[in-house]
């Protein structure tokens, strides 16, 4: 178990007594800002969901970083906010405020191009969605996103215990070897698919998550076999911040690649 995982556990114990384990979930999310000389600038939020025994309400806490990526390599990372417990209903408000803070702080990086939202759709936690599919190969021990007609993109965060997939790997580490990419990949489903233009390139960000996929209409989730769709226009940069459905015992992360 990594030091980060231990720190997360201690923080949860100190902040919340008598929490309900059934509400536990992780979502590590990326919100691209633009390009600087060194690479891609993103806001990276590591969010943990739980609930208190007293209220039984869903609450979140976490950490938000301003990171710079050169390809798959994280070359700069700065903690810009520690999020104390906040109710699920305030997720978009909290993340929007932090995004604005990240935008202001990114000015010191001298951005050369901004990330402009182009499209978004939801995959209802499926293995296949539109022209995308999660492809695993037991012989090669690989997992990749197959973008039909546009290549295959290895899910590289699964090979790095310090990547945005760290909480996912920490959780399943005792059950599945971190080197068993085939088994790890078979546990993942796709949810949101976002596309941004940055200069002459397109950046695609896919949320991958494990968890129980049952859905109940009475419980407030979307009906079975009907994909959840965002109720906003994905045209403004701040609209890249949105609340997304979470699987039961979900452990997810955003995976990004340039087309």
PEVENRA-V935070 format. One record per residue. N is the residue number from 1. RES is the residue in three letters. PSI is psi in whole degrees, -180 to 180 (* if undefined). OMEGA is omega as a letter, one per 30 degrees, with the letter a starting at -180 (NA if undefined). Layout:
N/RES/PSI/OMEGA + N/RES/PSI/OMEGA
This chain:
1/UNK/135/a + 2/UNK/164/l + 3/UNK/-37/l + 4/UNK/-42/a + 5/UNK/-41/l + 6/UNK/-42/a + 7/UNK/-41/l + 8/UNK/-43/a + 9/UNK/-44/l + 10/UNK/-41/l + 11/UNK/-41/a + 12/UNK/-41/a + 13/UNK/-38/a + 14/UNK/-37/a + 15/UNK/-29/a + 16/UNK/123/l + 17/UNK/145/l + 18/UNK/52/l + 19/UNK/154/l + 20/UNK/119/a + 21/UNK/-25/a + 22/UNK/-17/a + 23/UNK/0/a + 24/UNK/134/l + 25/UNK/157/l + 26/UNK/143/l + 27/UNK/115/l + 28/UNK/120/a + 29/UNK/150/a + 30/UNK/136/l + 31/UNK/100/a + 32/UNK/142/l + 33/UNK/-44/l + 34/UNK/-167/a + 35/UNK/142/l + 36/UNK/-178/a + 37/UNK/-36/a + 38/UNK/-26/a + 39/UNK/-154/a + 40/UNK/128/a + 41/UNK/126/a + 42/UNK/153/l + 43/UNK/127/a + 44/UNK/116/a + 45/UNK/126/l + 46/UNK/105/a + 47/UNK/139/a + 48/UNK/128/l + 49/UNK/141/l + 50/UNK/-167/l + 51/UNK/157/l + 52/UNK/148/a + 53/UNK/-32/a + 54/UNK/-48/a + 55/UNK/-25/a + 56/UNK/15/l + 57/UNK/149/l + 58/UNK/133/l + 59/UNK/155/a + 60/UNK/156/l + 61/UNK/169/l + 62/UNK/-165/a + 63/UNK/142/a + 64/UNK/134/a + 65/UNK/150/l + 66/UNK/110/a + 67/UNK/155/l + 68/UNK/128/l + 69/UNK/134/l + 70/UNK/97/a + 71/UNK/-126/l + 72/UNK/-8/a + 73/UNK/127/l + 74/UNK/111/a + 75/UNK/-16/l + 76/UNK/142/l + 77/UNK/129/l + 78/UNK/123/l + 79/UNK/121/a + 80/UNK/-14/l + 81/UNK/144/l + 82/UNK/119/a + 83/UNK/116/l + 84/UNK/173/a + 85/UNK/129/l + 86/UNK/148/a + 87/UNK/153/a + 88/UNK/-34/a + 89/UNK/-18/a + 90/UNK/11/a + 91/UNK/-52/a + 92/UNK/-41/a + 93/UNK/-47/a + 94/UNK/-48/a + 95/UNK/-36/l + 96/UNK/-42/l + 97/UNK/-41/l + 98/UNK/-37/l + 99/UNK/-44/l + 100/UNK/-39/l + 101/UNK/-43/l + 102/UNK/-38/l + 103/UNK/-44/l + 104/UNK/-42/a + 105/UNK/-26/a + 106/UNK/-14/l + 107/UNK/-31/a + 108/UNK/-14/a + 109/UNK/-3/l + 110/UNK/71/a + 111/UNK/139/l + 112/UNK/-25/l + 113/UNK/145/l + 114/UNK/151/l + 115/UNK/121/a + 116/UNK/120/l + 117/UNK/136/l + 118/UNK/-45/a + 119/UNK/158/l + 120/UNK/141/l + 121/UNK/162/a + 122/UNK/143/a + 123/UNK/6/l + 124/UNK/33/l + 125/UNK/65/l + 126/UNK/165/l + 127/UNK/-29/l + 128/UNK/138/a + 129/UNK/121/a + 130/UNK/-123/a + 131/UNK/11/a + 132/UNK/148/l + 133/UNK/152/l + 134/UNK/120/a + 135/UNK/124/l + 136/UNK/150/a + 137/UNK/112/a + 138/UNK/-32/a + 139/UNK/-41/a + 140/UNK/-8/a + 141/UNK/58/a + 142/UNK/159/l + 143/UNK/133/a + 144/UNK/159/l + 145/UNK/120/l + 146/UNK/110/l + 147/UNK/95/a + 148/UNK/120/l + 149/UNK/-5/a + 150/UNK/21/l + 151/UNK/174/l + 152/UNK/139/a + 153/UNK/107/l + 154/UNK/136/l + 155/UNK/80/a + 156/UNK/-29/l + 157/UNK/-24/l + 158/UNK/-14/a + 159/UNK/5/a + 160/UNK/111/a + 161/UNK/-9/l + 162/UNK/10/a + 163/UNK/-174/l + 164/UNK/-15/l + 165/UNK/13/a + 166/UNK/-44/a + 167/UNK/-38/l + 168/UNK/-46/a + 169/UNK/-38/l + 170/UNK/-41/a + 171/UNK/-44/a + 172/UNK/-4/l + 173/UNK/-46/a + 174/UNK/-20/a + 175/UNK/-34/a + 176/UNK/135/l + 177/UNK/139/l + 178/UNK/-17/l + 179/UNK/-8/a + 180/UNK/75/a + 181/UNK/-34/a + 182/UNK/-48/a + 183/UNK/-40/l + 184/UNK/-43/l + 185/UNK/-34/a + 186/UNK/-14/l + 187/UNK/-8/a + 188/UNK/149/l + 189/UNK/159/l + 190/UNK/141/l + 191/UNK/-106/a + 192/UNK/143/l + 193/UNK/113/a + 194/UNK/143/l + 195/UNK/133/l + 196/UNK/146/l + 197/UNK/134/l + 198/UNK/102/a + 199/UNK/-126/a + 200/UNK/3/a + 201/UNK/159/l + 202/UNK/132/l + 203/UNK/125/l + 204/UNK/134/l + 205/UNK/120/a + 206/UNK/129/l + 207/UNK/123/l + 208/UNK/137/a + 209/UNK/146/l + 210/UNK/164/l + 211/UNK/-178/l + 212/UNK/131/a + 213/UNK/9/l + 214/UNK/149/a + 215/UNK/140/l + 216/UNK/126/a + 217/UNK/-41/a + 218/UNK/-26/a + 219/UNK/0/l + 220/UNK/-5/l + 221/UNK/171/a + 222/UNK/153/a + 223/UNK/148/l + 224/UNK/142/l + 225/UNK/8/l + 226/UNK/117/a + 227/UNK/136/l + 228/UNK/138/l + 229/UNK/141/l + 230/UNK/146/a + 231/UNK/35/l + 232/UNK/161/l + 233/UNK/127/a + 234/UNK/65/a + 235/UNK/-26/l + 236/UNK/148/a + 237/UNK/-40/a + 238/UNK/-17/l + 239/UNK/-4/l + 240/UNK/-13/l + 241/UNK/119/a + 242/UNK/159/l + 243/UNK/134/a + 244/UNK/155/l + 245/UNK/148/a + 246/UNK/133/l + 247/UNK/155/l + 248/UNK/127/a + 249/UNK/38/a + 250/UNK/140/l + 251/UNK/105/a + 252/UNK/167/l + 253/UNK/154/l + 254/UNK/138/l + 255/UNK/127/a + 256/UNK/150/l + 257/UNK/152/l + 258/UNK/138/l + 259/UNK/*/NA
